[in-house]
Amino acid sequence: MERGKISTNKLTMLSVGGIIGAGFFLASGIAIKEAGPAILINTLISVFLMYTVFQALVEMITAQPVAGSFRVYAQEVLGNRYGFMSGWLYWVAGVLVMSSEVTASAIFTRYWFPAIPLWVFTLMYSVLIVGVNLMGIEDFSLIESIFSVIKVLALMFIIIAGIVLLIMLSPKRPDIGFENYVKFGGFFPNGIKGMYGAMLMSLLSFAGIEVTAMAANQARSERTIKNTLRNVIALLTILYTGSFVVLLALTPWKLISVKISPFVKLFDFVKIPYADSILNFIILTAALTTMNAAMYAVTQVLFSLGQGEFAPTLLAKENKRGIPIYALMATSMGLIIAITLSYILPKAVYEYITSSAGIIQFSNWIIILLTHIKFRKYIDKKGMKDKLTFKAKGYPLLSWIGLIGVLLVILSSLVVPKERIGFIVGIVIILFLFIFYSVAKRINLFERW
């Protein structure tokens, strides 16, 4: 898309569609099991944290649009180490998100074929997505736009149908109604600890804003960016909160599990013929398109790292069809991990991979917010103060609050036993990258590869 051509409506749909994925349709079930009806509070907190990162990214990108975006800002504002870590953390998180999407797709498919092992579908979808990317199909924008609309319409259908069902069924069925909010242990069934423990999975529903903000410098005007920021926040708040309001009223939260999407469970519970399978199919195709886009995006990130100084130049080589084949193969290794874990730990694989992805992705959010806090001084020194056409509100207070909030979300994974594995994996990867940079710098590795 040419610079300056994206309208508010198109940018809003691309943004919302890029954020809504398996993190909401499936991981929200994990969060509900921890928090119960208090997931509504978690959602509002997550909206606020996403907003702090979103507006920080938009300010930096509109002031200094560059290829590489936040990785370049981190490198220039905080130093080379942070640029290196930001780029690699984004790639690792992308690979893990891609792995979680393929695992979620397999879980959705097992709704129809419960006897078939999870790893079979994980392998099948992995081969499919790698094959599509090997074909060199680079323009996914039309497909992404279509499924962005489908995902938004699916959530609107859930909300509207849920309201109608509440009106029709609550007088007839005692297990349906707003009494479900307090019937099973109260609004905070697992206490504040349970609500806090659900924050990682809650915030994961908003992952993906980095790509959204990168499109900001393609907008028609500053007003387009401001309107998009406002629209995305409002739309996600309405769609997510509204979906949870009807879900928790129609389905006792204790019946929700990670084996199927809680929203598919909703229509199964209220006994609407075929509605559960239709919604499950929509969610499955949405997850696969998200995974497909993720495969392309993280491959391009690794390709760009290979073009720079922070990755082997081999990763920047393309085949005759212009496909960065080595970067694609390296990225595909993440799917091998997902397939292996699906075979060894089929019951817990999704939570392990998703929590690991969250820890790493939100660590990058911290780098983004820290970069933003120091960004205006950097702009002043470069004599580019007039380039700040979009200024984040509440600077620097909101960025500091967001940074501390995201850090607390990362630490919340220690409350949930299965997420502790993800925390350990995430911290090990972060420490490895931190130490690797020091060693590579000392032995001049960056100059040699």
Secondary structure, DSSP 8 states (H G I E B T S, - for coil): --TT-B-HHHHHHHHHHHH-SHHHHTHHHHHHHHHGGGHHHHHHHHHHHHHHHHHHHHHHHHHS--TTTHHHHHHHHT-HHHHHHHHHHHHHHHHHHHHHHHHHHHHHHHTT-TTS-HHHHHHHHHHHHHHHHHTT----HHHHHHHHHHHHHHHHHHHHHHHHHHHHHTTT-TTSSTTHHHHTT-SSTTHHHHHHHTHHHHHHTTTTHHHHHHGGGGBSSHHHHHHHHHHHHHHHHHHHHHHHHHHHHHS-GGG--SSS-HHHHHHHHTT-TTHHHHHHHHHHHHHHHHHHHHHHHHHHHHHHHHHTTSS-GGGG---TTS--HHHHHHHHHHHHHHHHHHHH-TTTHHHHHHHHHHHHHHHHHHHHHHHHHHHHHHHHHTT-GGG--S--TTTTHHHHHHHHHHHHHHHHTTTSHHHHHHHHHHHHHHHHHHHHHHHHHHTTHHHH-
